[in-house]
Amino acid sequence: MKRFLFFLLISLPLLSLTDARSYVYVNPNAVTEIAPYTEALSHSDLDKYRYFDKRNTLHFENGLDVELLSANELTAAGIPFNRDHVRTEVPAFDTKPIFKLTSSGILVEIQTRSKIK
Protein backbone atom coordinates (compact mmCIF):
# COMPACT_ATOMS: atom_id res chain seq x y z
CA MET A 1 0.00 0.00 0.00
CA LYS A 2 2.82 2.40 0.82
CA ARG A 3 4.43 1.69 -2.55
CA PHE A 4 1.15 2.40 -4.31
CA LEU A 5 0.74 5.75 -2.52
CA PHE A 6 4.35 6.64 -3.23
CA PHE A 7 3.90 5.78 -6.93
CA LEU A 8 0.65 7.75 -7.04
CA LEU A 9 2.26 10.84 -5.49
CA ILE A 10 5.13 10.72 -7.96
CA SER A 11 3.05 9.97 -11.04
CA LEU A 12 0.20 12.38 -10.32
CA PRO A 13 2.08 15.46 -11.50
CA LEU A 14 3.17 13.59 -14.61
CA LEU A 15 -0.39 12.55 -15.40
CA SER A 16 -1.65 16.10 -15.05
CA LEU A 17 0.93 17.53 -17.42
CA THR A 18 -0.77 19.60 -20.07
CA ASP A 19 0.57 21.94 -22.67
CA ALA A 20 2.05 24.73 -20.55
CA ARG A 21 1.69 27.32 -23.28
CA SER A 22 -0.09 30.46 -22.26
CA TYR A 23 -1.88 30.83 -25.59
CA VAL A 24 -3.99 28.91 -28.10
CA TYR A 25 -4.04 29.09 -31.87
CA VAL A 26 -7.42 30.19 -33.15
CA ASN A 27 -6.83 29.24 -36.79
CA PRO A 28 -3.55 27.32 -37.19
CA ASN A 29 -4.46 26.34 -40.76
CA ALA A 30 -3.70 29.93 -41.84
CA VAL A 31 0.00 29.01 -42.03
CA THR A 32 1.69 26.02 -43.63
CA GLU A 33 4.07 25.38 -40.73
CA ILE A 34 3.13 26.27 -37.15
CA ALA A 35 6.41 25.19 -35.46
CA PRO A 36 8.30 28.46 -36.13
CA TYR A 37 5.44 30.41 -34.54
CA THR A 38 5.43 28.14 -31.51
CA GLU A 39 9.19 28.62 -31.12
CA ALA A 40 8.96 32.41 -31.47
CA LEU A 41 6.00 32.70 -29.10
CA SER A 42 7.78 30.65 -26.45
CA HIS A 43 10.69 33.13 -26.50
CA SER A 44 8.54 36.29 -26.50
CA ASP A 45 7.21 38.37 -23.62
CA LEU A 46 3.51 37.90 -24.24
CA ASP A 47 2.52 39.13 -20.78
CA LYS A 48 2.58 42.77 -21.90
CA TYR A 49 -0.38 41.95 -24.20
CA ARG A 50 -2.22 39.82 -21.61
CA TYR A 51 -5.13 40.96 -19.41
CA PHE A 52 -6.03 39.73 -15.93
CA ASP A 53 -9.69 38.90 -16.52
CA LYS A 54 -10.08 38.40 -20.28
CA ARG A 55 -8.31 36.87 -23.22
CA ASN A 56 -6.59 38.97 -25.84
CA THR A 57 -6.12 37.99 -29.49
CA LEU A 58 -2.93 38.78 -31.39
CA HIS A 59 -3.41 39.07 -35.14
CA PHE A 60 -0.67 38.19 -37.63
CA GLU A 61 -0.36 39.67 -41.10
CA ASN A 62 -0.81 36.25 -42.72
CA GLY A 63 -4.18 35.67 -41.02
CA LEU A 64 -2.98 33.61 -38.04
CA ASP A 65 -4.66 34.54 -34.76
CA VAL A 66 -3.23 33.68 -31.34
CA GLU A 67 -5.42 34.00 -28.28
CA LEU A 68 -3.58 34.73 -25.03
CA LEU A 69 -5.02 33.14 -21.93
CA SER A 70 -5.92 35.56 -19.15
CA ALA A 71 -3.69 35.89 -16.10
CA ASN A 72 -6.43 34.34 -13.98
CA GLU A 73 -6.51 31.28 -16.27
CA LEU A 74 -2.74 30.95 -16.03
CA THR A 75 -2.88 31.16 -12.24
CA ALA A 76 -5.55 28.44 -12.11
CA ALA A 77 -3.49 26.21 -14.43
CA GLY A 78 -0.27 26.81 -12.49
CA ILE A 79 1.50 28.33 -15.49
CA PRO A 80 4.09 30.96 -14.47
CA PHE A 81 3.91 34.48 -15.88
CA ASN A 82 5.19 37.96 -15.08
CA ARG A 83 2.38 39.58 -13.10
CA ASP A 84 4.02 43.03 -13.37
CA HIS A 85 3.70 43.05 -17.18
CA VAL A 86 0.00 42.10 -17.36
CA ARG A 87 -2.43 44.81 -18.47
CA THR A 88 -5.04 45.92 -16.00
CA GLU A 89 -7.12 47.77 -18.60
CA VAL A 90 -7.24 48.49 -22.31
CA PRO A 91 -4.65 51.17 -23.16
CA ALA A 92 -6.13 54.59 -23.93
CA PHE A 93 -4.36 54.61 -27.30
CA ASP A 94 -4.52 51.06 -28.61
CA THR A 95 -2.98 50.91 -32.09
CA LYS A 96 -4.35 47.41 -32.83
CA PRO A 97 -0.95 46.07 -33.85
CA ILE A 98 -0.42 43.35 -36.40
CA PHE A 99 2.37 40.85 -35.78
CA LYS A 100 4.83 39.32 -38.20
CA LEU A 101 7.30 36.47 -37.95
CA THR A 102 10.63 37.46 -39.50
CA SER A 103 12.81 35.07 -41.47
CA SER A 104 15.13 34.86 -38.45
CA GLY A 105 12.27 33.58 -36.24
CA ILE A 106 11.59 36.75 -34.25
CA LEU A 107 8.14 38.21 -33.65
CA VAL A 108 7.79 41.81 -34.74
CA GLU A 109 4.93 44.11 -33.80
CA ILE A 110 3.87 46.29 -36.72
CA GLN A 111 2.32 49.55 -35.57
CA THR A 112 -0.48 50.84 -37.74
CA ARG A 113 -1.13 54.53 -38.07
CA SER A 114 -4.38 56.20 -38.84
CA LYS A 115 -4.94 59.76 -39.92
CA ILE A 116 -6.60 62.05 -37.44
CA LYS A 117 -9.77 63.38 -39.01
C-alpha positions in Angstrom: 0.0 0.0 0.0 2.8 2.4 0.8 4.4 1.7 -2.6 1.1 2.4 -4.3 0.7 5.7 -2.5 4.3 6.6 -3.2 3.9 5.8 -6.9 0.7 7.7 -7.0 2.3 10.8 -5.5 5.1 10.7 -8.0 3.1 10.0 -11.0 0.2 12.4 -10.3 2.1 15.5 -11.5 3.2 13.6 -14.6 -0.4 12.5 -15.4 -1.6 16.1 -15.0 0.9 17.5 -17.4 -0.8 19.6 -20.1 0.6 21.9 -22.7 2.1 24.7 -20.5 1.7 27.3 -23.3 -0.1 30.5 -22.3 -1.9 30.8 -25.6 -4.0 28.9 -28.1 -4.0 29.1 -31.9 -7.4 30.2 -33.2 -6.8 29.2 -36.8 -3.6 27.3 -37.2 -4.5 26.3 -40.8 -3.7 29.9 -41.8 0.0 29.0 -42.0 1.7 26.0 -43.6 4.1 25.4 -40.7 3.1 26.3 -37.1 6.4 25.2 -35.5 8.3 28.5 -36.1 5.4 30.4 -34.5 5.4 28.1 -31.5 9.2 28.6 -31.1 9.0 32.4 -31.5 6.0 32.7 -29.1 7.8 30.6 -26.4 10.7 33.1 -26.5 8.5 36.3 -26.5 7.2 38.4 -23.6 3.5 37.9 -24.2 2.5 39.1 -20.8 2.6 42.8 -21.9 -0.4 41.9 -24.2 -2.2 39.8 -21.6 -5.1 41.0 -19.4 -6.0 39.7 -15.9 -9.7 38.9 -16.5 -10.1 38.4 -20.3 -8.3 36.9 -23.2 -6.6 39.0 -25.8 -6.1 38.0 -29.5 -2.9 38.8 -31.4 -3.4 39.1 -35.1 -0.7 38.2 -37.6 -0.4 39.7 -41.1 -0.8 36.2 -42.7 -4.2 35.7 -41.0 -3.0 33.6 -38.0 -4.7 34.5 -34.8 -3.2 33.7 -31.3 -5.4 34.0 -28.3 -3.6 34.7 -25.0 -5.0 33.1 -21.9 -5.9 35.6 -19.2 -3.7 35.9 -16.1 -6.4 34.3 -14.0 -6.5 31.3 -16.3 -2.7 31.0 -16.0 -2.9 31.2 -12.2 -5.6 28.4 -12.1 -3.5 26.2 -14.4 -0.3 26.8 -12.5 1.5 28.3 -15.5 4.1 31.0 -14.5 3.9 34.5 -15.9 5.2 38.0 -15.1 2.4 39.6 -13.1 4.0 43.0 -13.4 3.7 43.1 -17.2 0.0 42.1 -17.4 -2.4 44.8 -18.5 -5.0 45.9 -16.0 -7.1 47.8 -18.6 -7.2 48.5 -22.3 -4.6 51.2 -23.2 -6.1 54.6 -23.9 -4.4 54.6 -27.3 -4.5 51.1 -28.6 -3.0 50.9 -32.1 -4.3 47.4 -32.8 -0.9 46.1 -33.9 -0.4 43.3 -36.4 2.4 40.9 -35.8 4.8 39.3 -38.2 7.3 36.5 -38.0 10.6 37.5 -39.5 12.8 35.1 -41.5 15.1 34.9 -38.4 12.3 33.6 -36.2 11.6 36.8 -34.3 8.1 38.2 -33.7 7.8 41.8 -34.7 4.9 44.1 -33.8 3.9 46.3 -36.7 2.3 49.5 -35.6 -0.5 50.8 -37.7 -1.1 54.5 -38.1 -4.4 56.2 -38.8 -4.9 59.8 -39.9 -6.6 62.0 -37.4 -9.8 63.4 -39.0 
